[in-house]
Amino acid sequence: MTAAERREKITAEIVARTGITEPLIERLVRAFYAKIRTDAVLAPIFEARIQDWEPHLARMCAFWSSVALMSGRYHGTPMAKHMPLPVDADHFDRWLKLFEETALEVCPPAAAAHFVELARRIAASLELGIAGAQGVMLGNGERFRRRESQTAGDIR
């Protein structure tokens, strides 16, 4: 079996188990970012960096397709994109809250559970990477909090 055939088989198994499809991913991504764009905590961070939302939404659909369905559509570097952002544990908690709410509203239960599990892993990984880039080594169960001097010029 080729790598492409293996990927196709894995994707088919995930679809059968969760009901996740490309149209569902697009509905989730669009509904989630509609919330982000009106959120007092997260909107300023996104609006400062995204002028044209359609390419970002397309990239996020490809990302979630790759993560949730193992489709291989996304070819970016999420960690590198998130490193310069003025975010910490509070931002990741807010992001997860909005994502989980949206997944439960938009998706069937099995799909929502799959997306939420992945989102929690992604948030934890990004938080750990950002903390490390700031010279902070997090212990088990510790969270990254920016010091006031780090956030003085940041939009909060």
C-alpha positions as CSV (number, residue, x, y, z in Angstrom):
1,M,0.0,0.0,0.0
2,T,1.4,3.4,-1.0
3,A,1.5,6.4,1.4
4,A,-1.4,8.0,-0.5
5,E,-3.5,4.9,-0.2
6,R,-2.7,4.7,3.6
7,R,-3.7,8.3,4.0
8,E,-6.9,7.7,2.1
9,K,-7.7,4.7,4.3
10,I,-7.1,6.7,7.5
11,T,-9.2,9.6,6.2
12,A,-12.1,7.2,5.3
13,E,-11.9,5.7,8.8
14,I,-12.0,9.1,10.5
15,V,-14.9,10.2,8.3
16,A,-16.8,7.0,9.1
17,R,-16.2,7.4,12.9
18,T,-16.8,11.1,13.2
19,G,-18.8,12.3,10.3
20,I,-16.3,15.1,9.5
21,T,-16.3,16.2,5.9
22,E,-14.7,19.1,4.1
23,P,-18.0,21.1,4.1
24,L,-18.3,20.6,7.9
25,I,-14.8,21.8,8.4
26,E,-15.6,25.0,6.4
27,R,-18.8,25.6,8.4
28,L,-16.8,25.2,11.7
29,V,-13.9,27.4,10.6
30,R,-16.2,30.2,9.3
31,A,-18.5,30.1,12.4
32,F,-15.5,30.0,14.8
33,Y,-13.7,33.0,13.1
34,A,-17.0,34.9,13.1
35,K,-16.9,34.7,16.9
36,I,-13.1,35.5,17.0
37,R,-13.7,38.7,15.0
38,T,-16.2,40.0,17.6
39,D,-14.3,38.8,20.7
40,A,-12.9,41.5,22.9
41,V,-9.8,39.5,23.9
42,L,-8.9,37.8,20.6
43,A,-10.3,40.2,17.8
44,P,-7.5,42.8,18.3
45,I,-4.8,40.2,17.9
46,F,-6.3,38.9,14.7
47,E,-7.3,42.2,13.2
48,A,-3.8,43.6,13.7
49,R,-2.5,40.9,11.4
50,I,-5.2,39.9,9.0
51,Q,-6.4,42.4,6.4
52,D,-8.0,39.9,4.0
53,W,-9.9,37.2,5.8
54,E,-10.7,34.9,2.9
55,P,-7.1,33.6,2.4
56,H,-6.8,33.1,6.1
57,L,-10.1,31.1,6.3
58,A,-9.0,29.0,3.3
59,R,-5.7,28.3,5.1
60,M,-7.5,27.4,8.3
61,C,-9.8,25.0,6.4
62,A,-6.8,23.3,4.9
63,F,-5.2,23.2,8.3
64,W,-8.2,21.6,10.0
65,S,-8.6,19.2,7.1
66,S,-5.0,18.1,7.5
67,V,-5.3,17.8,11.3
68,A,-8.8,16.3,11.6
69,L,-8.9,14.2,8.4
70,M,-5.1,13.6,7.8
71,S,-5.7,15.0,4.3
72,G,-2.3,16.6,3.9
73,R,-3.8,19.8,2.5
74,Y,-2.0,22.2,4.8
75,H,1.7,22.9,4.3
76,G,2.4,25.7,6.7
77,T,4.3,26.3,9.9
78,P,1.8,27.0,12.7
79,M,4.4,27.4,15.4
80,A,6.4,29.9,13.5
81,K,3.3,31.9,12.8
82,H,2.3,32.0,16.4
83,M,5.7,32.7,18.0
84,P,5.6,36.5,17.6
85,L,2.0,36.9,18.8
86,P,1.4,38.7,22.2
87,V,-0.5,35.7,23.6
88,D,-0.3,33.6,26.8
89,A,-2.5,31.0,28.7
90,D,-5.4,33.4,29.0
91,H,-5.6,33.8,25.2
92,F,-5.4,30.1,24.6
93,D,-8.1,29.5,27.2
94,R,-10.3,32.0,25.4
95,W,-9.5,30.5,22.0
96,L,-10.4,27.0,23.3
97,K,-13.6,28.2,24.9
98,L,-14.8,29.8,21.6
99,F,-13.6,26.8,19.6
100,E,-15.4,24.3,21.8
101,E,-18.6,26.3,21.9
102,T,-18.5,26.5,18.1
103,A,-17.7,22.8,17.6
104,L,-20.7,21.8,19.8
105,E,-23.0,24.2,17.9
106,V,-21.9,23.2,14.4
107,C,-20.8,19.6,14.5
108,P,-22.4,16.2,15.4
109,P,-21.2,15.0,18.8
110,A,-18.5,12.6,17.5
111,A,-17.1,15.3,15.2
112,A,-17.1,17.9,17.9
113,A,-15.3,15.6,20.3
114,H,-12.7,14.9,17.7
115,F,-12.1,18.6,16.9
116,V,-12.0,19.6,20.6
117,E,-9.5,16.9,21.4
118,L,-7.2,18.1,18.6
119,A,-7.7,21.8,19.5
120,R,-6.7,21.1,23.1
121,R,-3.5,19.4,21.9
122,I,-2.7,22.2,19.4
123,A,-3.3,24.9,22.0
124,A,-1.1,23.2,24.6
125,S,1.7,22.7,22.0
126,L,1.5,26.3,20.8
127,E,1.5,27.6,24.4
128,L,4.5,25.4,25.3
129,G,6.4,26.6,22.1
130,I,5.7,30.3,22.8
131,A,6.7,29.9,26.4
132,G,10.0,28.2,25.3
133,A,10.7,31.0,22.8
134,Q,10.3,33.5,25.7
135,G,12.9,31.5,27.7
136,V,10.2,30.0,30.0
137,M,10.4,26.3,30.6
138,L,7.0,25.1,31.7
139,G,6.7,22.2,34.1
140,N,4.0,19.6,34.0
141,G,0.6,21.4,34.6
142,E,2.2,24.9,34.5
143,R,0.8,27.6,32.2
144,F,2.6,30.5,30.4
145,R,1.8,34.0,31.7
146,R,3.4,37.0,30.2
147,R,5.0,39.5,32.6
148,E,3.7,43.0,32.5
149,S,6.8,44.3,30.8
150,Q,6.2,41.8,27.9
151,T,2.6,42.9,27.4
152,A,3.0,46.7,28.0
153,G,2.7,47.5,24.3
154,D,0.4,44.5,23.5
155,I,-3.3,44.8,22.8
156,R,-5.0,42.9,25.6
